[in-house]
Amino acid sequence: MKTDQTPLPLAVNDSQLAAPKQNKSPLEELLSQAMAQGKDPAFFRELLAVRRDWEADEARKAFNVATSEFQRRAPIIPKDDAGQNSKYAKLDRIWRTIRPILTPIGLSVTWQICELKDGNLCHVEGKLSHRDGHHERITFDVPIPEVIKNREGRSVTNVAQQMGSAHTYAQRYATCSALGLITGEDDDGTKAGGDYVTTEQAAELDELIDAARGVDGWDESKFVAWIKADCTADIAAARYNDVKRFLSSKLKGTQ
């Protein structure tokens, strides 16, 4: 059984993924020649616009290569941390597992916004970025948990603690979703073959979930408890049709 400490073979050398560019691109060569020839400023503006588009496209390609390589290397992270009703993988342990994989291939996860939204939602926004400049936005909303009380009926948590709990949960769920991480048991790869939804199915469910968040009565915490997964990539393949049907019905207002 693989654990978060199990080293994985590398298909692509890290230096190939992250090596700085040494040689000038054809556009850079053309720009140098144009400068030497004293071209009109309008020509330079058009050429620079082409260069920006070209660099953005190259950065997007590098991002896609890196994320694909990350998913090849990333292990299934065991649910070894005890929760109230079940075990799960804590955010700090997930991060300790994935950071040594993310950094060498030029990927990083950062968070810019954590705020209270609509009175009872913890809203987080971040980025999954590549060192060449391309990034994808990460967002997630989670309901603020209810105040926990002791047997005497006294509150044992305050608003800051509730927000902190929701913040950690939102980051954990969003990180798993953005990177396609799976938390659970890895029975020597037997589950990876077909027991979970495919990457395409997970992406489709993510789109439906994003749309469902705008529907009145949507309860993220109840939905997550129902699917019994930290992210869509961890949903059992046998439940894909049920989950998709539920989300579609929710969007049609029949749930």
C-alpha positions as CSV (number, residue, x, y, z in Angstrom):
1,M,0.0,0.0,0.0
2,K,1.4,3.4,-1.0
3,T,1.5,6.1,1.6
4,D,2.3,9.8,1.4
5,Q,6.0,9.0,2.0
6,T,6.3,6.6,-1.0
7,P,8.7,8.0,-3.6
8,L,7.4,7.7,-7.2
9,P,9.4,7.3,-10.4
10,L,9.7,10.3,-12.6
11,A,8.8,10.2,-16.3
12,V,10.0,13.7,-16.9
13,N,13.2,15.2,-15.5
14,D,12.5,18.2,-13.3
15,S,15.1,20.3,-15.1
16,Q,13.2,19.7,-18.4
17,L,10.0,21.1,-16.8
18,A,11.6,24.1,-15.0
19,A,14.8,25.0,-16.9
20,P,15.0,28.7,-17.8
21,K,15.0,29.6,-21.5
22,Q,18.5,30.4,-22.8
23,N,18.0,30.9,-26.5
24,K,16.1,33.7,-28.1
25,S,12.7,32.8,-29.7
26,P,12.1,33.6,-33.4
27,L,9.9,36.5,-32.3
28,E,12.8,37.9,-30.1
29,E,15.1,37.6,-33.1
30,L,12.6,39.4,-35.3
31,L,12.3,42.1,-32.7
32,S,16.0,42.6,-32.5
33,Q,16.3,42.8,-36.3
34,A,13.4,45.3,-36.4
35,M,15.1,47.5,-33.8
36,A,18.3,47.5,-35.8
37,Q,16.4,48.5,-39.0
38,G,14.6,51.4,-37.2
39,K,11.1,50.2,-37.9
40,D,8.0,52.3,-37.3
41,P,6.7,52.3,-33.7
42,A,3.3,50.9,-34.9
43,F,5.2,47.9,-36.2
44,F,6.8,47.3,-32.8
45,R,3.4,47.5,-31.1
46,E,1.9,44.9,-33.4
47,L,5.0,42.7,-33.0
48,L,4.9,43.0,-29.2
49,A,1.2,42.0,-29.2
50,V,2.1,38.9,-31.2
51,R,4.9,38.2,-28.7
52,R,2.6,38.5,-25.7
53,D,0.1,36.1,-27.3
54,W,2.8,33.6,-28.2
55,E,4.3,33.7,-24.6
56,A,0.9,33.3,-23.1
57,D,0.3,30.2,-25.3
58,E,3.7,28.8,-24.3
59,A,3.0,29.4,-20.6
60,R,-0.4,27.6,-20.9
61,K,1.3,24.6,-22.6
62,A,3.9,24.5,-19.8
63,F,1.1,24.7,-17.2
64,N,-0.7,21.8,-18.8
65,V,2.4,19.6,-18.9
66,A,3.2,20.3,-15.3
67,T,-0.3,19.6,-14.0
68,S,-0.4,16.4,-16.0
69,E,3.0,15.4,-14.6
70,F,1.8,16.2,-11.1
71,Q,-1.2,14.0,-11.4
72,R,1.1,11.1,-12.6
73,R,3.3,11.5,-9.6
74,A,0.8,12.3,-6.8
75,P,0.0,9.4,-4.5
76,I,-3.4,8.7,-3.0
77,I,-3.3,10.4,0.4
78,P,-4.7,8.1,3.2
79,K,-7.5,9.3,5.4
80,D,-5.6,8.9,8.6
81,D,-7.0,11.9,10.6
82,A,-10.0,11.4,12.8
83,G,-13.0,13.6,12.3
84,Q,-16.3,13.8,14.2
85,N,-18.0,11.1,12.2
86,S,-15.3,9.7,9.9
87,K,-11.7,9.8,9.0
88,Y,-10.3,12.3,6.5
89,A,-6.9,13.8,5.3
90,K,-6.0,17.1,7.1
91,L,-4.9,20.0,5.0
92,D,-1.4,20.3,6.5
93,R,-0.7,16.6,5.8
94,I,-2.0,17.0,2.2
95,W,0.3,20.0,1.8
96,R,3.4,18.2,3.2
97,T,2.7,15.4,0.7
98,I,2.2,17.5,-2.4
99,R,4.6,20.4,-1.9
100,P,7.8,18.3,-2.7
101,I,6.0,17.3,-6.0
102,L,4.6,20.7,-6.9
103,T,7.7,22.8,-6.4
104,P,10.2,21.0,-8.7
105,I,7.8,21.1,-11.6
106,G,7.1,24.8,-11.2
107,L,3.6,24.7,-9.7
108,S,2.3,26.5,-6.6
109,V,-1.0,27.1,-4.8
110,T,-1.7,30.5,-3.3
111,W,-4.7,32.0,-1.6
112,Q,-5.6,35.7,-1.8
113,I,-9.2,36.0,-0.4
114,C,-11.0,34.6,2.6
115,E,-14.2,36.4,3.5
116,L,-17.6,36.1,4.9
117,K,-20.2,36.0,2.0
118,D,-23.9,36.4,2.2
119,G,-23.8,36.2,6.0
120,N,-23.1,32.5,6.4
121,L,-20.6,31.4,3.7
122,C,-16.9,31.3,3.9
123,H,-15.6,32.3,0.5
124,V,-12.0,31.6,-0.5
125,E,-10.2,32.5,-3.8
126,G,-6.8,31.4,-4.8
127,K,-4.6,30.4,-7.8
128,L,-2.9,27.3,-9.1
129,S,0.1,28.9,-10.9
130,H,3.0,27.8,-13.0
131,R,6.3,29.6,-12.9
132,D,6.1,30.5,-16.6
133,G,3.2,32.8,-15.8
134,H,-0.1,30.9,-16.5
135,H,-2.5,30.3,-13.6
136,E,-6.0,29.0,-13.1
137,R,-8.4,30.6,-10.5
138,I,-9.6,28.5,-7.6
139,T,-12.8,29.4,-5.7
140,F,-14.9,27.7,-3.1
141,D,-17.7,28.5,-0.8
142,V,-18.6,26.5,2.3
143,P,-21.3,27.2,5.0
144,I,-20.1,28.4,8.4
145,P,-20.5,25.5,10.8
146,E,-23.0,25.8,13.6
147,V,-21.8,26.8,17.1
148,I,-20.6,23.8,19.0
149,K,-22.1,23.5,22.5
150,N,-21.3,21.4,25.6
151,R,-23.7,19.3,27.6
152,E,-24.7,22.4,29.6
153,G,-25.6,24.2,26.5
154,R,-22.7,26.7,26.6
155,S,-20.9,27.6,23.4
156,V,-17.4,26.1,23.2
157,T,-16.5,27.8,19.9
158,N,-16.6,31.4,18.9
159,V,-17.2,33.1,15.5
160,A,-13.4,33.3,14.7
161,Q,-13.0,29.6,15.3
162,Q,-16.1,28.8,13.2
163,M,-14.7,30.9,10.3
164,G,-11.2,29.3,10.7
165,S,-12.7,25.8,10.5
166,A,-14.7,26.7,7.4
167,H,-11.6,28.4,5.9
168,T,-9.5,25.2,6.3
169,Y,-12.2,23.0,5.0
170,A,-12.7,25.2,1.9
171,Q,-9.0,25.2,1.1
172,R,-8.7,21.5,1.6
173,Y,-11.7,20.8,-0.7
174,A,-10.6,23.3,-3.3
175,T,-7.0,22.1,-3.4
176,C,-8.1,18.5,-3.9
177,S,-10.5,19.6,-6.7
178,A,-8.0,21.8,-8.5
179,L,-5.2,19.2,-8.5
180,G,-7.3,16.1,-8.9
181,L,-6.1,14.7,-5.6
182,I,-7.6,11.5,-4.2
183,T,-7.8,10.9,-0.5
184,G,-8.6,7.4,0.7
185,E,-7.1,3.9,0.6
186,D,-4.7,2.8,-2.1
187,D,-4.9,-0.9,-2.4
188,D,-1.8,-1.2,-4.6
189,G,-3.5,0.5,-7.5
190,T,-6.5,-1.8,-7.7
191,K,-8.9,1.1,-7.1
192,A,-7.3,3.4,-9.5
193,G,-8.2,1.3,-12.5
194,G,-11.9,1.9,-12.5
195,D,-13.4,2.4,-9.0
196,Y,-13.3,6.2,-9.2
197,V,-14.8,8.7,-11.8
198,T,-12.6,9.6,-14.7
199,T,-10.9,13.0,-15.0
200,E,-13.5,14.0,-17.6
201,Q,-16.3,13.0,-15.4
202,A,-14.9,14.8,-12.4
203,A,-14.5,18.0,-14.4
204,E,-18.2,17.6,-15.6
205,L,-19.4,17.2,-12.0
206,D,-17.3,20.2,-10.9
207,E,-19.1,22.4,-13.5
208,L,-22.4,21.2,-12.3
209,I,-21.5,21.9,-8.7
210,D,-20.3,25.4,-9.5
211,A,-23.7,26.0,-11.2
212,A,-25.6,24.5,-8.3
213,R,-24.0,26.9,-5.8
214,G,-26.2,29.6,-7.3
215,V,-29.4,27.7,-6.6
216,D,-31.6,28.6,-3.6
217,G,-31.4,25.9,-0.9
218,W,-28.0,24.5,-2.0
219,D,-26.2,23.0,1.1
220,E,-22.6,22.3,0.3
221,S,-21.9,20.5,3.6
222,K,-24.8,18.1,3.1
223,F,-23.8,17.4,-0.5
224,V,-20.3,16.5,0.5
225,A,-21.5,14.2,3.3
226,W,-23.8,12.5,0.8
227,I,-21.1,11.9,-1.9
228,K,-18.7,10.7,0.8
229,A,-15.7,12.3,-0.9
230,D,-13.4,15.2,-0.3
231,C,-13.4,16.2,-4.0
232,T,-15.1,15.0,-7.2
233,A,-12.1,13.0,-8.2
234,D,-12.7,10.8,-5.1
235,I,-16.3,10.0,-6.0
236,A,-16.9,6.2,-6.6
237,A,-17.4,5.4,-10.3
238,A,-20.6,3.5,-9.4
239,R,-22.1,6.7,-8.0
240,Y,-21.3,9.0,-11.0
241,N,-24.8,8.7,-12.6
242,D,-26.6,9.3,-9.3
243,V,-24.5,12.3,-8.5
244,K,-24.9,13.8,-12.0
245,R,-28.6,13.1,-11.9
246,F,-29.0,14.8,-8.5
247,L,-27.1,17.9,-9.6
248,S,-28.9,18.1,-12.9
249,S,-32.2,17.9,-11.1
250,K,-31.1,20.6,-8.6
251,L,-30.4,22.9,-11.5
252,K,-33.8,22.2,-13.0
253,G,-35.4,23.1,-9.7
254,T,-36.9,19.6,-9.1
255,Q,-35.0,18.8,-6.0
